[in-house]
């Protein structure tokens, strides 16, 4: 089985390529992502991290 490396533009739905994010949304995402990365603890369970990611997605979008 061989794999072909694709660029993001090749796999993203064309409708999403037309949407231009504004600077405020990008900054909001970056700030929330930094908070999530600060909450990660290597010794915690997957369930703990799943909740962190869930809250991140709810507050960011």
C-alpha distance matrix in Angstrom:
0.0 3.8 6.7 10.1 13.2 15.8 19.5 21.5 23.5 20.5 19.7 23.3 25.3 27.8 30.7 30.1 30.1 33.7 34.9 36.5 37.1 40.5 41.4 43.0 39.9 37.8 40.5 40.7 37.0 37.2 40.3 38.8 35.6 37.8 39.7 36.6 35.3 38.8 38.7 35.6 36.5 34.0 36.0 36.1 34.0 31.2 33.8 36.0 33.4 32.3 36.0 36.1 33.1 34.7 38.0 36.4 34.8 38.1 40.3 38.2 37.6
3.8 0.0 3.8 6.7 9.9 12.8 16.5 18.9 20.7 17.9 17.6 21.3 23.6 25.7 28.9 28.1 27.8 31.4 32.7 34.1 34.8 38.2 39.0 40.8 37.8 35.6 38.3 38.8 35.1 35.2 38.4 37.2 34.0 36.1 38.3 35.4 34.1 37.6 37.8 34.9 36.0 33.7 35.9 36.1 34.4 31.5 34.2 36.1 33.2 32.3 35.8 35.6 32.5 34.2 37.4 35.4 33.9 37.3 39.2 36.8 36.3
6.7 3.8 0.0 3.8 6.5 9.3 12.9 15.2 17.2 14.6 14.2 17.8 20.4 22.6 25.7 24.7 24.3 28.0 29.2 30.4 31.1 34.4 35.2 37.1 34.1 31.9 34.6 35.1 31.5 31.6 34.9 33.7 30.5 32.8 35.0 32.2 30.9 34.6 34.9 32.1 33.5 31.4 33.9 34.0 32.3 29.3 32.0 33.6 30.5 29.7 33.1 32.6 29.4 31.2 34.2 32.1 30.6 34.0 35.8 33.3 32.8
10.1 6.7 3.8 0.0 3.8 6.2 9.9 12.6 14.3 11.6 12.0 15.7 18.3 20.0 23.4 22.4 21.6 25.2 26.7 27.8 28.8 32.1 33.0 35.1 32.3 30.0 32.9 33.8 30.2 30.3 33.8 33.0 29.9 32.1 34.6 32.1 30.9 34.6 35.2 32.7 34.5 32.6 35.4 35.4 33.9 30.9 33.4 34.8 31.5 30.6 33.8 33.1 29.7 31.5 34.3 31.9 30.2 33.7 35.2 32.4 31.8
13.2 9.9 6.5 3.8 0.0 3.8 6.8 9.8 11.8 10.0 10.6 13.9 17.0 18.6 21.8 20.4 19.4 23.1 24.3 25.1 25.8 29.0 29.6 31.8 29.1 26.7 29.5 30.5 27.0 26.9 30.4 29.8 26.7 28.8 31.5 29.2 27.9 31.5 32.4 30.0 32.0 30.4 33.4 33.4 32.3 29.3 31.8 32.9 29.4 28.7 31.8 30.7 27.4 29.3 31.9 29.2 27.7 31.3 32.5 29.6 29.3
15.8 12.8 9.3 6.2 3.8 0.0 3.8 6.5 8.2 6.3 7.1 10.4 13.5 14.9 18.1 16.8 15.7 19.4 20.7 21.7 22.7 26.0 27.0 29.2 26.5 24.3 27.3 28.3 25.0 25.2 28.9 28.3 25.4 27.9 30.5 28.3 27.4 31.2 32.0 30.0 32.4 31.2 34.3 33.9 32.7 29.5 31.7 32.7 29.1 28.2 31.0 29.9 26.4 28.1 30.5 27.7 25.9 29.3 30.6 27.5 26.8
19.5 16.5 12.9 9.9 6.8 3.8 0.0 3.8 5.4 5.4 7.0 9.0 12.4 13.3 16.4 14.7 13.0 16.7 17.9 18.4 19.5 22.6 23.5 25.9 23.5 21.1 24.2 25.5 22.3 22.5 26.2 26.0 23.3 25.7 28.5 26.7 25.8 29.5 30.7 29.0 31.7 30.9 34.1 33.7 32.8 29.7 31.7 32.3 28.6 27.8 30.3 28.9 25.4 27.1 29.1 26.1 24.4 27.8 28.6 25.3 24.7
21.5 18.9 15.2 12.6 9.8 6.5 3.8 0.0 3.8 5.4 5.4 6.1 9.7 11.0 13.5 11.3 10.1 13.9 14.6 15.4 16.2 19.5 20.6 22.8 20.1 18.0 21.3 22.2 19.1 19.7 23.4 22.9 20.5 23.2 25.8 24.0 23.6 27.3 28.3 27.0 29.9 29.4 32.6 31.8 30.9 27.7 29.4 29.9 26.3 25.2 27.5 26.0 22.4 23.9 25.8 22.9 20.9 24.2 25.0 21.7 21.0
23.5 20.7 17.2 14.3 11.8 8.2 5.4 3.8 0.0 3.8 5.7 5.5 8.3 8.3 11.3 9.8 7.7 11.3 12.9 13.9 15.6 18.9 20.5 23.0 20.5 18.7 22.2 23.4 20.6 21.5 25.2 24.9 22.9 25.7 28.3 26.8 26.6 30.2 31.3 30.2 33.3 33.0 36.2 35.3 34.3 31.1 32.5 33.0 29.4 28.2 30.2 28.8 25.2 26.3 28.1 25.1 22.9 25.8 26.6 23.2 22.0
20.5 17.9 14.6 11.6 10.0 6.3 5.4 5.4 3.8 0.0 3.8 6.0 8.3 8.8 12.3 11.7 10.3 13.8 15.7 17.2 19.0 22.5 24.2 26.5 23.8 22.2 25.7 26.6 23.6 24.6 28.3 27.7 25.5 28.4 30.8 29.0 28.8 32.5 33.3 31.9 34.7 34.1 37.2 36.3 35.0 31.6 33.1 34.1 30.6 29.1 31.4 30.4 26.7 27.7 29.9 27.1 24.8 27.7 28.9 25.7 24.3
19.7 17.6 14.2 12.0 10.6 7.1 7.0 5.4 5.7 3.8 0.0 3.8 6.5 8.7 11.6 10.6 10.5 14.0 15.3 17.3 18.6 22.2 24.0 25.8 22.7 21.4 24.9 25.3 22.1 23.4 26.9 25.8 23.7 26.8 28.9 26.8 26.8 30.6 31.0 29.6 32.4 31.8 34.7 33.5 32.0 28.5 29.9 31.0 27.6 25.9 28.3 27.5 23.8 24.6 27.0 24.5 22.0 24.9 26.5 23.5 22.0
23.3 21.3 17.8 15.7 13.9 10.4 9.0 6.1 5.5 6.0 3.8 0.0 3.8 6.2 8.3 6.9 7.2 10.8 11.7 13.8 15.1 18.9 20.9 22.6 19.5 18.5 22.2 22.4 19.5 21.2 24.5 23.5 21.8 25.1 27.1 25.2 25.6 29.3 29.7 28.7 31.8 31.7 34.5 33.1 31.7 28.2 29.2 30.1 26.8 24.9 26.8 26.0 22.2 22.8 24.8 22.3 19.6 22.3 23.7 20.6 18.8
25.3 23.6 20.4 18.3 17.0 13.5 12.4 9.7 8.3 8.3 6.5 3.8 0.0 3.8 5.5 5.6 7.0 9.5 10.9 13.8 15.6 19.3 22.0 23.4 20.3 20.0 23.7 23.6 21.1 23.2 26.4 25.2 24.0 27.5 29.1 27.3 28.2 31.8 32.0 31.2 34.3 34.4 37.1 35.4 33.8 30.2 30.8 31.9 28.7 26.5 28.2 27.6 23.9 23.8 25.9 23.7 20.5 22.7 24.3 21.4 19.1
27.8 25.7 22.6 20.0 18.6 14.9 13.3 11.0 8.3 8.8 8.7 6.2 3.8 0.0 3.8 5.4 5.2 7.0 9.5 12.4 15.0 18.5 21.4 23.2 20.5 20.3 24.1 24.4 22.2 24.3 27.6 26.8 25.8 29.1 31.0 29.5 30.4 33.9 34.4 33.8 37.1 37.3 40.1 38.5 37.1 33.6 34.2 35.0 31.8 29.7 31.2 30.4 26.7 26.7 28.4 26.0 22.9 24.9 26.1 23.1 20.7
30.7 28.9 25.7 23.4 21.8 18.1 16.4 13.5 11.3 12.3 11.6 8.3 5.5 3.8 0.0 3.8 5.4 5.6 7.3 10.8 13.3 16.7 19.9 21.3 18.6 19.0 22.8 22.7 20.9 23.5 26.4 25.5 25.0 28.4 30.0 28.7 30.0 33.3 33.7 33.5 36.9 37.4 40.2 38.3 36.9 33.4 33.6 34.3 31.3 29.0 30.0 29.3 25.8 25.3 26.7 24.5 21.3 22.8 24.0 21.1 18.3
30.1 28.1 24.7 22.4 20.4 16.8 14.7 11.3 9.8 11.7 10.6 6.9 5.6 5.4 3.8 0.0 3.8 5.4 5.4 8.6 10.3 14.0 16.9 18.3 15.4 15.5 19.3 19.3 17.3 19.7 22.7 21.9 21.3 24.7 26.3 25.1 26.3 29.6 30.1 29.9 33.4 34.0 36.8 35.0 33.8 30.5 30.7 31.2 28.1 26.1 27.1 26.1 22.5 22.4 23.7 21.2 18.2 20.0 21.0 17.8 15.4
30.1 27.8 24.3 21.6 19.4 15.7 13.0 10.1 7.7 10.3 10.5 7.2 7.0 5.2 5.4 3.8 0.0 3.8 5.5 7.6 10.2 13.7 16.4 18.5 16.1 15.6 19.4 20.1 18.2 20.1 23.4 23.1 22.3 25.3 27.4 26.5 27.3 30.6 31.5 31.3 34.7 35.2 38.3 36.8 35.8 32.5 33.2 33.4 30.1 28.4 29.6 28.3 24.7 25.0 26.1 23.4 20.7 22.8 23.3 19.9 17.9
33.7 31.4 28.0 25.2 23.1 19.4 16.7 13.9 11.3 13.8 14.0 10.8 9.5 7.0 5.6 5.4 3.8 0.0 3.8 6.3 9.7 12.7 15.9 17.9 15.9 16.1 19.8 20.5 19.2 21.4 24.4 24.3 24.0 27.0 28.9 28.3 29.4 32.5 33.4 33.6 37.1 37.9 41.0 39.3 38.4 35.2 35.5 35.6 32.4 30.7 31.4 30.1 26.7 26.7 27.4 24.8 22.0 23.6 23.9 20.6 18.3
34.9 32.7 29.2 26.7 24.3 20.7 17.9 14.6 12.9 15.7 15.3 11.7 10.9 9.5 7.3 5.4 5.5 3.8 0.0 3.8 6.4 9.5 12.9 14.4 12.3 12.9 16.6 16.9 15.9 18.3 21.1 20.9 21.0 24.0 25.7 25.3 26.7 29.6 30.4 30.9 34.5 35.6 38.6 36.8 36.0 32.9 33.0 32.9 29.8 28.1 28.6 27.1 23.9 23.8 24.2 21.6 18.9 20.3 20.3 17.0 14.8
36.5 34.1 30.4 27.8 25.1 21.7 18.4 15.4 13.9 17.2 17.3 13.8 13.8 12.4 10.8 8.6 7.6 6.3 3.8 0.0 3.8 6.4 9.6 11.7 10.2 10.5 13.9 15.0 14.4 16.3 19.1 19.6 19.7 22.3 24.3 24.3 25.5 28.2 29.5 30.1 33.9 35.1 38.2 36.6 36.3 33.4 33.6 33.1 29.9 28.7 29.0 27.1 24.1 24.4 24.3 21.4 19.3 20.7 20.1 16.6 15.1
37.1 34.8 31.1 28.8 25.8 22.7 19.5 16.2 15.6 19.0 18.6 15.1 15.6 15.0 13.3 10.3 10.2 9.7 6.4 3.8 0.0 3.8 6.7 8.3 6.5 6.9 10.3 11.2 10.8 12.8 15.4 15.9 16.3 18.9 20.7 21.0 22.3 24.8 26.1 27.0 30.8 32.3 35.4 33.7 33.6 30.9 31.0 30.2 27.1 26.1 26.1 24.0 21.3 21.6 21.2 18.1 16.4 17.8 16.7 13.2 12.2
40.5 38.2 34.4 32.1 29.0 26.0 22.6 19.5 18.9 22.5 22.2 18.9 19.3 18.5 16.7 14.0 13.7 12.7 9.5 6.4 3.8 0.0 3.8 5.5 5.6 6.5 8.9 10.2 11.0 12.7 14.7 15.9 16.8 18.9 20.6 21.5 22.9 25.0 26.5 27.9 31.6 33.5 36.5 34.9 35.1 32.7 32.7 31.5 28.6 27.8 27.4 25.1 22.8 23.2 22.2 19.1 17.9 18.9 17.2 13.9 13.5
41.4 39.0 35.2 33.0 29.6 27.0 23.5 20.6 20.5 24.2 24.0 20.9 22.0 21.4 19.9 16.9 16.4 15.9 12.9 9.6 6.7 3.8 0.0 3.8 5.5 5.1 6.2 8.6 9.9 10.5 12.3 14.3 15.2 16.6 18.6 20.0 21.1 22.8 24.7 26.3 30.0 31.9 35.1 33.7 34.3 32.2 32.4 30.8 27.9 27.6 27.1 24.4 22.5 23.3 22.0 18.7 18.3 19.4 17.1 13.9 14.5
43.0 40.8 37.1 35.1 31.8 29.2 25.9 22.8 23.0 26.5 25.8 22.6 23.4 23.2 21.3 18.3 18.5 17.9 14.4 11.7 8.3 5.5 3.8 0.0 3.8 5.5 5.2 6.1 8.6 9.9 10.6 12.3 14.1 15.5 16.8 18.4 20.1 21.4 23.1 25.0 28.7 31.0 33.9 32.3 32.9 31.0 30.8 29.0 26.4 26.1 25.1 22.4 20.9 21.4 19.6 16.6 16.4 17.0 14.3 11.5 12.4
39.9 37.8 34.1 32.3 29.1 26.5 23.5 20.1 20.5 23.8 22.7 19.5 20.3 20.5 18.6 15.4 16.1 15.9 12.3 10.2 6.5 5.6 5.5 3.8 0.0 3.8 5.5 5.0 6.2 8.6 10.0 10.6 12.1 14.3 15.5 16.5 18.3 20.2 21.4 23.0 26.8 28.9 31.8 29.9 30.2 28.0 27.8 26.4 23.6 23.0 22.3 19.8 17.9 18.2 16.9 13.9 13.1 14.0 11.8 8.6 9.1
37.8 35.6 31.9 30.0 26.7 24.3 21.1 18.0 18.7 22.2 21.4 18.5 20.0 20.3 19.0 15.5 15.6 16.1 12.9 10.5 6.9 6.5 5.1 5.5 3.8 0.0 3.8 5.4 5.1 6.2 8.7 10.0 10.5 12.4 14.5 15.3 16.5 18.5 20.3 21.5 25.3 27.1 30.2 28.8 29.3 27.2 27.5 26.0 22.9 22.7 22.4 19.6 17.5 18.7 17.6 14.1 13.8 15.5 13.5 10.0 11.2
40.5 38.3 34.6 32.9 29.5 27.3 24.2 21.3 22.2 25.7 24.9 22.2 23.7 24.1 22.8 19.3 19.4 19.8 16.6 13.9 10.3 8.9 6.2 5.2 5.5 3.8 0.0 3.8 5.4 5.0 6.1 8.6 9.7 10.6 12.5 14.3 15.4 16.8 18.8 20.6 24.2 26.4 29.5 28.2 29.1 27.4 27.6 25.6 22.8 23.0 22.4 19.3 17.9 19.2 17.5 14.1 14.7 16.0 13.3 10.4 12.6
40.7 38.8 35.1 33.8 30.5 28.3 25.5 22.2 23.4 26.6 25.3 22.4 23.6 24.4 22.7 19.3 20.1 20.5 16.9 15.0 11.2 10.2 8.6 6.1 5.0 5.4 3.8 0.0 3.8 5.5 5.2 6.2 8.5 10.1 10.9 12.4 14.4 15.7 17.0 19.1 22.8 25.2 28.0 26.3 27.0 25.3 25.1 23.1 20.5 20.5 19.5 16.5 15.3 16.2 14.1 11.0 11.7 12.6 9.6 7.0 9.5
37.0 35.1 31.5 30.2 27.0 25.0 22.3 19.1 20.6 23.6 22.1 19.5 21.1 22.2 20.9 17.3 18.2 19.2 15.9 14.4 10.8 11.0 9.9 8.6 6.2 5.1 5.4 3.8 0.0 3.8 5.5 5.2 6.0 8.6 10.0 10.5 12.2 14.3 15.5 16.9 20.7 22.8 25.7 24.0 24.5 22.5 22.6 20.9 18.0 17.9 17.4 14.5 12.7 14.0 12.7 9.1 9.5 11.4 9.3 6.1 8.6
37.2 35.2 31.6 30.3 26.9 25.2 22.5 19.7 21.5 24.6 23.4 21.2 23.2 24.3 23.5 19.7 20.1 21.4 18.3 16.3 12.8 12.7 10.5 9.9 8.6 6.2 5.0 5.5 3.8 0.0 3.8 5.5 5.1 6.2 8.8 9.9 10.5 12.4 14.5 15.8 19.5 21.5 24.7 23.5 24.5 22.8 23.4 21.4 18.3 19.0 18.7 15.4 14.0 16.0 14.7 11.0 12.3 14.5 12.2 9.5 12.3
40.3 38.4 34.9 33.8 30.4 28.9 26.2 23.4 25.2 28.3 26.9 24.5 26.4 27.6 26.4 22.7 23.4 24.4 21.1 19.1 15.4 14.7 12.3 10.6 10.0 8.7 6.1 5.2 5.5 3.8 0.0 3.8 5.4 5.2 6.5 8.8 10.1 10.9 12.9 15.0 18.6 21.2 24.0 22.7 24.0 22.8 23.0 20.5 17.9 18.9 17.9 14.5 14.0 15.8 13.7 10.5 12.6 14.0 11.1 9.3 12.8
38.8 37.2 33.7 33.0 29.8 28.3 26.0 22.9 24.9 27.7 25.8 23.5 25.2 26.8 25.5 21.9 23.1 24.3 20.9 19.6 15.9 15.9 14.3 12.3 10.6 10.0 8.6 6.2 5.2 5.5 3.8 0.0 3.8 5.4 5.1 6.3 8.7 9.9 10.9 13.0 16.7 19.3 21.9 20.1 21.1 19.7 19.5 17.3 14.8 15.3 14.3 10.9 10.4 12.0 9.9 6.7 9.1 10.6 8.0 6.7 10.4
35.6 34.0 30.5 29.9 26.7 25.4 23.3 20.5 22.9 25.5 23.7 21.8 24.0 25.8 25.0 21.3 22.3 24.0 21.0 19.7 16.3 16.8 15.2 14.1 12.1 10.5 9.7 8.5 6.0 5.1 5.4 3.8 0.0 3.8 5.4 5.1 6.2 8.6 10.0 11.1 14.8 16.9 19.9 18.5 19.4 17.9 18.5 16.4 13.3 14.2 14.1 10.6 9.5 12.1 11.0 7.5 9.6 12.2 10.6 8.8 12.1
37.8 36.1 32.8 32.1 28.8 27.9 25.7 23.2 25.7 28.4 26.8 25.1 27.5 29.1 28.4 24.7 25.3 27.0 24.0 22.3 18.9 18.9 16.6 15.5 14.3 12.4 10.6 10.1 8.6 6.2 5.2 5.4 3.8 0.0 3.8 5.4 5.2 6.3 8.8 10.4 13.9 16.2 19.2 18.4 20.0 19.1 19.9 17.2 14.5 16.2 15.9 12.1 12.0 14.8 13.3 10.3 13.1 15.2 13.1 11.9 15.4
39.7 38.3 35.0 34.6 31.5 30.5 28.5 25.8 28.3 30.8 28.9 27.1 29.1 31.0 30.0 26.3 27.4 28.9 25.7 24.3 20.7 20.6 18.6 16.8 15.5 14.5 12.5 10.9 10.0 8.8 6.5 5.1 5.4 3.8 0.0 3.8 5.5 5.1 6.5 9.2 12.6 15.5 18.0 16.6 18.3 17.8 17.9 15.0 12.8 14.6 13.5 9.8 10.7 13.1 10.9 8.6 12.1 13.6 11.4 11.2 15.0
36.6 35.4 32.2 32.1 29.2 28.3 26.7 24.0 26.8 29.0 26.8 25.2 27.3 29.5 28.7 25.1 26.5 28.3 25.3 24.3 21.0 21.5 20.0 18.4 16.5 15.3 14.3 12.4 10.5 9.9 8.8 6.3 5.1 5.4 3.8 0.0 3.8 5.3 5.2 6.7 10.4 13.1 15.6 13.9 15.2 14.2 14.6 11.9 9.3 11.1 10.5 6.8 7.3 10.3 9.0 6.8 10.2 12.2 11.1 11.0 14.3
35.3 34.1 30.9 30.9 27.9 27.4 25.8 23.6 26.6 28.8 26.8 25.6 28.2 30.4 30.0 26.3 27.3 29.4 26.7 25.5 22.3 22.9 21.1 20.1 18.3 16.5 15.4 14.4 12.2 10.5 10.1 8.7 6.2 5.2 5.5 3.8 0.0 3.8 5.4 5.5 9.0 11.1 14.2 13.5 15.2 14.5 15.7 13.2 10.3 12.7 13.0 9.5 9.8 13.2 12.6 10.2 13.2 15.7 14.7 14.0 17.3
38.8 37.6 34.6 34.6 31.5 31.2 29.5 27.3 30.2 32.5 30.6 29.3 31.8 33.9 33.3 29.6 30.6 32.5 29.6 28.2 24.8 25.0 22.8 21.4 20.2 18.5 16.8 15.7 14.3 12.4 10.9 9.9 8.6 6.3 5.1 5.3 3.8 0.0 3.8 5.7 8.4 11.3 13.9 13.3 15.7 15.9 16.8 13.6 11.6 14.5 14.1 10.5 12.0 15.1 13.7 12.0 15.5 17.3 15.8 15.8 19.4
38.7 37.8 34.9 35.2 32.4 32.0 30.7 28.3 31.3 33.3 31.0 29.7 32.0 34.4 33.7 30.1 31.5 33.4 30.4 29.5 26.1 26.5 24.7 23.1 21.4 20.3 18.8 17.0 15.5 14.5 12.9 10.9 10.0 8.8 6.5 5.2 5.4 3.8 0.0 3.8 6.4 9.9 11.8 10.4 12.6 13.0 13.4 10.0 8.6 11.6 10.9 7.6 10.0 12.8 11.5 10.8 14.3 15.8 14.9 15.6 18.9
35.6 34.9 32.1 32.7 30.0 30.0 29.0 27.0 30.2 31.9 29.6 28.7 31.2 33.8 33.5 29.9 31.3 33.6 30.9 30.1 27.0 27.9 26.3 25.0 23.0 21.5 20.6 19.1 16.9 15.8 15.0 13.0 11.1 10.4 9.2 6.7 5.5 5.7 3.8 0.0 3.8 6.5 9.0 8.1 10.2 10.5 11.9 9.0 7.0 10.4 10.9 8.2 9.8 13.1 13.0 12.1 15.2 17.3 17.0 17.3 20.3
36.5 36.0 33.5 34.5 32.0 32.4 31.7 29.9 33.3 34.7 32.4 31.8 34.3 37.1 36.9 33.4 34.7 37.1 34.5 33.9 30.8 31.6 30.0 28.7 26.8 25.3 24.2 22.8 20.7 19.5 18.6 16.7 14.8 13.9 12.6 10.4 9.0 8.4 6.4 3.8 0.0 3.8 5.5 5.5 8.7 10.2 11.9 9.1 8.3 12.1 12.7 10.8 12.8 15.8 15.9 15.6 18.5 20.5 20.3 20.9 23.9
34.0 33.7 31.4 32.6 30.4 31.2 30.9 29.4 33.0 34.1 31.8 31.7 34.4 37.3 37.4 34.0 35.2 37.9 35.6 35.1 32.3 33.5 31.9 31.0 28.9 27.1 26.4 25.2 22.8 21.5 21.2 19.3 16.9 16.2 15.5 13.1 11.1 11.3 9.9 6.5 3.8 0.0 3.8 5.6 8.1 9.6 12.3 10.5 9.4 13.0 14.5 13.1 14.5 17.6 18.3 17.9 20.4 22.7 23.0 23.3 25.9
36.0 35.9 33.9 35.4 33.4 34.3 34.1 32.6 36.2 37.2 34.7 34.5 37.1 40.1 40.2 36.8 38.3 41.0 38.6 38.2 35.4 36.5 35.1 33.9 31.8 30.2 29.5 28.0 25.7 24.7 24.0 21.9 19.9 19.2 18.0 15.6 14.2 13.9 11.8 9.0 5.5 3.8 0.0 3.8 6.7 9.5 11.7 10.0 10.4 13.8 15.0 14.3 16.2 18.9 19.6 19.8 22.4 24.3 24.7 25.5 28.1
36.1 36.1 34.0 35.4 33.4 33.9 33.7 31.8 35.3 36.3 33.5 33.1 35.4 38.5 38.3 35.0 36.8 39.3 36.8 36.6 33.7 34.9 33.7 32.3 29.9 28.8 28.2 26.3 24.0 23.5 22.7 20.1 18.5 18.4 16.6 13.9 13.5 13.3 10.4 8.1 5.5 5.6 3.8 0.0 3.8 6.8 8.2 6.3 7.4 10.6 11.5 11.3 13.5 15.7 16.5 17.2 19.7 21.3 22.0 23.1 25.4
34.0 34.4 32.3 33.9 32.3 32.7 32.8 30.9 34.3 35.0 32.0 31.7 33.8 37.1 36.9 33.8 35.8 38.4 36.0 36.3 33.6 35.1 34.3 32.9 30.2 29.3 29.1 27.0 24.5 24.5 24.0 21.1 19.4 20.0 18.3 15.2 15.2 15.7 12.6 10.2 8.7 8.1 6.7 3.8 0.0 3.8 5.3 5.3 6.6 8.7 10.3 11.2 12.8 14.5 16.0 17.1 18.9 20.5 21.8 23.0 24.9
31.2 31.5 29.3 30.9 29.3 29.5 29.7 27.7 31.1 31.6 28.5 28.2 30.2 33.6 33.4 30.5 32.5 35.2 32.9 33.4 30.9 32.7 32.2 31.0 28.0 27.2 27.4 25.3 22.5 22.8 22.8 19.7 17.9 19.1 17.8 14.2 14.5 15.9 13.0 10.5 10.2 9.6 9.5 6.8 3.8 0.0 3.8 5.4 5.1 6.0 8.7 9.9 10.4 12.1 14.3 15.2 16.4 18.3 20.0 20.8 22.4
33.8 34.2 32.0 33.4 31.8 31.7 31.7 29.4 32.5 33.1 29.9 29.2 30.8 34.2 33.6 30.7 33.2 35.5 33.0 33.6 31.0 32.7 32.4 30.8 27.8 27.5 27.6 25.1 22.6 23.4 23.0 19.5 18.5 19.9 17.9 14.6 15.7 16.8 13.4 11.9 11.9 12.3 11.7 8.2 5.3 3.8 0.0 3.8 5.4 5.0 6.4 8.8 10.0 10.5 12.5 14.3 15.4 16.6 18.6 20.0 21.3
36.0 36.1 33.6 34.8 32.9 32.7 32.3 29.9 33.0 34.1 31.0 30.1 31.9 35.0 34.3 31.2 33.4 35.6 32.9 33.1 30.2 31.5 30.8 29.0 26.4 26.0 25.6 23.1 20.9 21.4 20.5 17.3 16.4 17.2 15.0 11.9 13.2 13.6 10.0 9.0 9.1 10.5 10.0 6.3 5.3 5.4 3.8 0.0 3.8 5.5 5.5 6.6 9.0 10.1 11.1 12.7 14.8 15.8 17.1 18.6 20.6
33.4 33.2 30.5 31.5 29.4 29.1 28.6 26.3 29.4 30.6 27.6 26.8 28.7 31.8 31.3 28.1 30.1 32.4 29.8 29.9 27.1 28.6 27.9 26.4 23.6 22.9 22.8 20.5 18.0 18.3 17.9 14.8 13.3 14.5 12.8 9.3 10.3 11.6 8.6 7.0 8.3 9.4 10.4 7.4 6.6 5.1 5.4 3.8 0.0 3.8 5.3 5.0 6.3 8.5 9.9 10.5 12.5 14.3 15.5 16.4 18.3
32.3 32.3 29.7 30.6 28.7 28.2 27.8 25.2 28.2 29.1 25.9 24.9 26.5 29.7 29.0 26.1 28.4 30.7 28.1 28.7 26.1 27.8 27.6 26.1 23.0 22.7 23.0 20.5 17.9 19.0 18.9 15.3 14.2 16.2 14.6 11.1 12.7 14.5 11.6 10.4 12.1 13.0 13.8 10.6 8.7 6.0 5.0 5.5 3.8 0.0 3.8 5.4 5.2 6.1 8.7 9.8 10.7 12.3 14.3 15.3 16.6
36.0 35.8 33.1 33.8 31.8 31.0 30.3 27.5 30.2 31.4 28.3 26.8 28.2 31.2 30.0 27.1 29.6 31.4 28.6 29.0 26.1 27.4 27.1 25.1 22.3 22.4 22.4 19.5 17.4 18.7 17.9 14.3 14.1 15.9 13.5 10.5 13.0 14.1 10.9 10.9 12.7 14.5 15.0 11.5 10.3 8.7 6.4 5.5 5.3 3.8 0.0 3.8 5.4 5.0 6.2 8.5 9.9 10.5 12.3 14.1 15.6
36.1 35.6 32.6 33.1 30.7 29.9 28.9 26.0 28.8 30.4 27.5 26.0 27.6 30.4 29.3 26.1 28.3 30.1 27.1 27.1 24.0 25.1 24.4 22.4 19.8 19.6 19.3 16.5 14.5 15.4 14.5 10.9 10.6 12.1 9.8 6.8 9.5 10.5 7.6 8.2 10.8 13.1 14.3 11.3 11.2 9.9 8.8 6.6 5.0 5.4 3.8 0.0 3.8 5.4 5.3 6.2 8.8 10.0 10.7 12.1 14.3
33.1 32.5 29.4 29.7 27.4 26.4 25.4 22.4 25.2 26.7 23.8 22.2 23.9 26.7 25.8 22.5 24.7 26.7 23.9 24.1 21.3 22.8 22.5 20.9 17.9 17.5 17.9 15.3 12.7 14.0 14.0 10.4 9.5 12.0 10.7 7.3 9.8 12.0 10.0 9.8 12.8 14.5 16.2 13.5 12.8 10.4 10.0 9.0 6.3 5.2 5.4 3.8 0.0 3.8 5.5 4.9 6.3 8.6 10.0 10.4 12.1
34.7 34.2 31.2 31.5 29.3 28.1 27.1 23.9 26.3 27.7 24.6 22.8 23.8 26.7 25.3 22.4 25.0 26.7 23.8 24.4 21.6 23.2 23.3 21.4 18.2 18.7 19.2 16.2 14.0 16.0 15.8 12.0 12.1 14.8 13.1 10.3 13.2 15.1 12.8 13.1 15.8 17.6 18.9 15.7 14.5 12.1 10.5 10.1 8.5 6.1 5.0 5.4 3.8 0.0 3.8 5.4 5.3 6.3 8.7 10.0 10.9
38.0 37.4 34.2 34.3 31.9 30.5 29.1 25.8 28.1 29.9 27.0 24.8 25.9 28.4 26.7 23.7 26.1 27.4 24.2 24.3 21.2 22.2 22.0 19.6 16.9 17.6 17.5 14.1 12.7 14.7 13.7 9.9 11.0 13.3 10.9 9.0 12.6 13.7 11.5 13.0 15.9 18.3 19.6 16.5 16.0 14.3 12.5 11.1 9.9 8.7 6.2 5.3 5.5 3.8 0.0 3.8 5.5 5.1 6.1 8.4 10.1
36.4 35.4 32.1 31.9 29.2 27.7 26.1 22.9 25.1 27.1 24.5 22.3 23.7 26.0 24.5 21.2 23.4 24.8 21.6 21.4 18.1 19.1 18.7 16.6 13.9 14.1 14.1 11.0 9.1 11.0 10.5 6.7 7.5 10.3 8.6 6.8 10.2 12.0 10.8 12.1 15.6 17.9 19.8 17.2 17.1 15.2 14.3 12.7 10.5 9.8 8.5 6.2 4.9 5.4 3.8 0.0 3.8 5.5 5.4 5.9 8.5
34.8 33.9 30.6 30.2 27.7 25.9 24.4 20.9 22.9 24.8 22.0 19.6 20.5 22.9 21.3 18.2 20.7 22.0 18.9 19.3 16.4 17.9 18.3 16.4 13.1 13.8 14.7 11.7 9.5 12.3 12.6 9.1 9.6 13.1 12.1 10.2 13.2 15.5 14.3 15.2 18.5 20.4 22.4 19.7 18.9 16.4 15.4 14.8 12.5 10.7 9.9 8.8 6.3 5.3 5.5 3.8 0.0 3.8 5.6 5.2 6.0
38.1 37.3 34.0 33.7 31.3 29.3 27.8 24.2 25.8 27.7 24.9 22.3 22.7 24.9 22.8 20.0 22.8 23.6 20.3 20.7 17.8 18.9 19.4 17.0 14.0 15.5 16.0 12.6 11.4 14.5 14.0 10.6 12.2 15.2 13.6 12.2 15.7 17.3 15.8 17.3 20.5 22.7 24.3 21.3 20.5 18.3 16.6 15.8 14.3 12.3 10.5 10.0 8.6 6.3 5.1 5.5 3.8 0.0 3.8 5.7 5.8
40.3 39.2 35.8 35.2 32.5 30.6 28.6 25.0 26.6 28.9 26.5 23.7 24.3 26.1 24.0 21.0 23.3 23.9 20.3 20.1 16.7 17.2 17.1 14.3 11.8 13.5 13.3 9.6 9.3 12.2 11.1 8.0 10.6 13.1 11.4 11.1 14.7 15.8 14.9 17.0 20.3 23.0 24.7 22.0 21.8 20.0 18.6 17.1 15.5 14.3 12.3 10.7 10.0 8.7 6.1 5.4 5.6 3.8 0.0 3.8 5.8
38.2 36.8 33.3 32.4 29.6 27.5 25.3 21.7 23.2 25.7 23.5 20.6 21.4 23.1 21.1 17.8 19.9 20.6 17.0 16.6 13.2 13.9 13.9 11.5 8.6 10.0 10.4 7.0 6.1 9.5 9.3 6.7 8.8 11.9 11.2 11.0 14.0 15.8 15.6 17.3 20.9 23.3 25.5 23.1 23.0 20.8 20.0 18.6 16.4 15.3 14.1 12.1 10.4 10.0 8.4 5.9 5.2 5.7 3.8 0.0 3.8
37.6 36.3 32.8 31.8 29.3 26.8 24.7 21.0 22.0 24.3 22.0 18.8 19.1 20.7 18.3 15.4 17.9 18.3 14.8 15.1 12.2 13.5 14.5 12.4 9.1 11.2 12.6 9.5 8.6 12.3 12.8 10.4 12.1 15.4 15.0 14.3 17.3 19.4 18.9 20.3 23.9 25.9 28.1 25.4 24.9 22.4 21.3 20.6 18.3 16.6 15.6 14.3 12.1 10.9 10.1 8.5 6.0 5.8 5.8 3.8 0.0
